[in-house]
């Protein structure tokens, strides 16, 4: 039986991925914030001491609340430097992915279209996406596939927090709706279930045609 570690696996996109993987017989550790807080490097170190290897790793975490650049404090930068960047780096340096395994990064559409209201998230998610791209070549030697999923507007608690009038916002979207977390969960499941391996080192824009960029 394949095993998976899903960070942020108790809610939102992480929970949807966890449930989808369980449905195909994967043994899933759906890690909550109580299990690992990526903003706290001591928490990350304790986690990787206990969890040293897996077949499937899903790197997923929430982001900061919207803040104007001028009001961002040094503490804010340090917190999210750890949560969105250094915590993930530490995990990849210490958890071995089995040959023929998978790593999924759940990032954000802000890695391609920076958002002035989410400047911390834009900066650190983009920085880690660069690391992830470089590492995908090393992991490929062991047939480990690395897929960066960049969600746009998805129906999660975070989206509800970030958008003042969700119903009005939906009407501005090409599909007139938010994406559902289960759609991302099913996408991850289909890749693993069908043993799709050559799709690696890529970023999947999961945004219902909402973005304006081509690549």
C-alpha positions in Angstrom: 0.0 0.0 0.0 1.3 3.4 -0.9 1.7 6.0 1.8 1.1 9.8 1.6 1.8 12.8 3.8 -0.5 15.7 3.2 0.3 18.9 5.0 -2.7 21.0 5.9 -4.7 17.8 5.4 -7.5 18.6 7.8 -9.3 21.3 5.8 -9.8 22.9 2.4 -7.7 21.7 -0.5 -5.5 19.5 1.7 -8.5 17.6 3.1 -9.9 17.1 -0.4 -6.6 15.6 -1.6 -6.4 13.4 1.5 -9.9 12.0 1.0 -9.3 11.4 -2.7 -6.1 9.5 -2.0 -7.8 7.4 0.7 -10.5 6.5 -1.9 -7.9 4.6 -4.0 -6.3 2.8 -1.0 -3.5 5.2 -0.2 -2.5 5.2 3.5 -2.7 9.0 4.3 -1.3 11.0 7.1 -3.4 14.1 6.9 -1.2 16.4 9.0 -3.0 19.3 10.7 -1.4 22.4 12.3 -1.2 20.4 15.5 1.1 17.9 13.8 3.3 20.5 12.0 3.4 24.2 11.9 5.6 25.2 9.0 6.0 28.7 10.4 7.8 27.2 13.5 11.0 25.5 12.5 11.2 23.6 15.7 7.8 22.0 14.9 9.1 21.2 11.4 12.2 19.5 12.8 10.2 17.4 15.2 7.9 16.4 12.4 10.7 15.2 10.1 12.4 13.3 12.9 9.2 11.2 13.2 8.3 11.1 9.5 11.4 10.2 7.4 10.0 8.6 4.2 6.8 8.5 2.1 5.7 7.6 -1.4 3.6 10.8 -1.9 4.2 14.2 -0.3 1.8 17.1 -0.6 3.3 20.4 0.4 0.3 22.6 1.4 -0.1 25.5 3.8 -2.2 28.6 4.2 -0.9 32.1 3.6 -1.0 35.6 5.2 -3.9 37.9 5.5 -3.9 40.8 3.0 -1.7 43.7 4.1 -0.5 46.9 2.3 3.3 46.7 1.8 4.0 49.7 4.1 2.3 48.0 7.1 4.2 44.6 6.8 6.4 44.2 9.8 9.7 42.4 10.2 7.9 39.8 12.2 5.5 39.2 9.3 8.3 38.6 6.9 10.1 36.2 9.3 6.9 34.3 10.0 6.0 33.6 6.4 9.6 33.2 5.3 9.4 30.1 7.5 5.8 29.1 6.7 5.9 29.4 2.9 9.6 28.8 2.2 12.1 27.6 4.7 9.7 25.1 6.4 9.2 23.4 3.0 12.9 23.4 2.2 13.6 21.7 5.6 11.0 19.1 4.8 12.4 18.2 1.4 15.9 18.0 2.9 14.8 15.5 5.5 11.9 13.4 4.1 12.9 10.8 1.5 10.5 10.2 -1.3 10.4 6.6 -2.5 11.5 5.8 -6.0 8.5 6.3 -8.4 6.9 8.6 -5.9 5.2 12.0 -6.2 5.6 15.4 -4.7 2.8 17.9 -5.2 3.2 21.6 -4.3 0.0 23.5 -3.7 1.1 27.0 -4.4 -1.1 29.8 -5.7 -1.9 31.8 -8.8 0.1 34.7 -7.3 3.4 33.0 -8.3 2.6 34.1 -11.9 0.4 37.1 -11.2 1.7 38.9 -8.1 -1.1 40.5 -6.0 -0.3 43.8 -4.3 -2.6 42.8 -1.4 -0.8 39.4 -1.0 2.7 40.6 -1.5 4.2 38.3 1.2 2.5 35.3 -0.3 3.5 36.4 -3.9 7.2 36.7 -2.8 7.7 33.5 -0.9 5.5 31.2 -2.9 7.3 32.3 -6.1 10.7 31.8 -4.4 9.9 28.2 -3.3 8.4 27.4 -6.7 11.8 28.2 -8.2 13.5 25.8 -5.7 10.8 23.1 -6.6 11.5 23.5 -10.3 15.2 23.1 -9.9 14.8 20.0 -7.6 12.4 18.4 -10.0 15.4 17.5 -12.2 17.2 15.8 -9.3 14.1 13.9 -8.2 13.5 12.8 -11.8 16.6 10.6 -11.6 14.6 8.4 -9.2 11.4 8.6 -11.2 9.9 11.0 -8.6 7.4 13.4 -10.3 7.1 16.9 -9.0 3.9 18.8 -9.8 3.2 22.4 -8.8 -0.5 23.1 -8.6 -1.3 26.8 -8.6 -4.9 27.3 -7.6 -6.9 30.4 -8.5 -10.2 31.1 -6.8 -11.2 27.9 -4.9 -14.2 27.5 -2.6 -12.3 27.4 0.7 -12.4 29.2 4.0 -9.4 31.3 2.9 -11.2 32.5 -0.2 -14.2 33.5 2.0 -11.8 35.5 4.2 -10.1 37.3 1.3 -13.1 38.2 -0.8 -15.7 40.6 0.6 -18.6 39.7 -1.6 -18.2 36.2 -2.8 -21.4 36.0 -4.8 -20.6 39.1 -6.7 -17.0 37.9 -7.3 -18.3 34.7 -8.8 -20.0 36.6 -11.6 -16.7 38.2 -12.6 -15.1 34.8 -13.2 -15.2 33.1 -16.6 -17.1 30.0 -15.2 -19.3 32.1 -12.9 -18.2 30.0 -10.0 -15.4 29.1 -7.6 -13.4 25.9 -8.2 -14.1 23.2 -5.6 -11.4 21.6 -3.5 -12.6 18.2 -4.6 -11.6 19.0 -8.2 -8.0 19.4 -7.2 -8.2 16.3 -5.0 -9.5 14.3 -8.0 -6.8 15.7 -10.2 -4.1 14.5 -7.8 -5.8 11.2 -7.5 -6.1 10.7 -11.3 -2.3 11.3 -11.7 -1.4 8.7 -9.1 -4.1 6.2 -10.0 -3.1 6.3 -13.7 0.6 6.2 -12.9 1.3 9.4 -14.9 5.0 10.0 -14.4 6.3 12.1 -17.3 4.3 15.1 -16.1 7.0 16.6 -13.9 8.6 19.9 -13.3 5.4 21.7 -14.4 3.0 24.2 -13.0 -0.7 23.5 -13.4 -2.8 26.7 -13.4 -6.0 25.5 -11.7 -8.1 28.6 -12.1 -11.0 28.1 -14.4 -9.5 30.2 -17.2 -9.4 33.2 -14.8 -5.7 34.1 -15.4 -4.3 36.2 -18.3 -0.9 34.6 -18.6 -0.1 32.1 -21.3 2.6 29.9 -19.6 
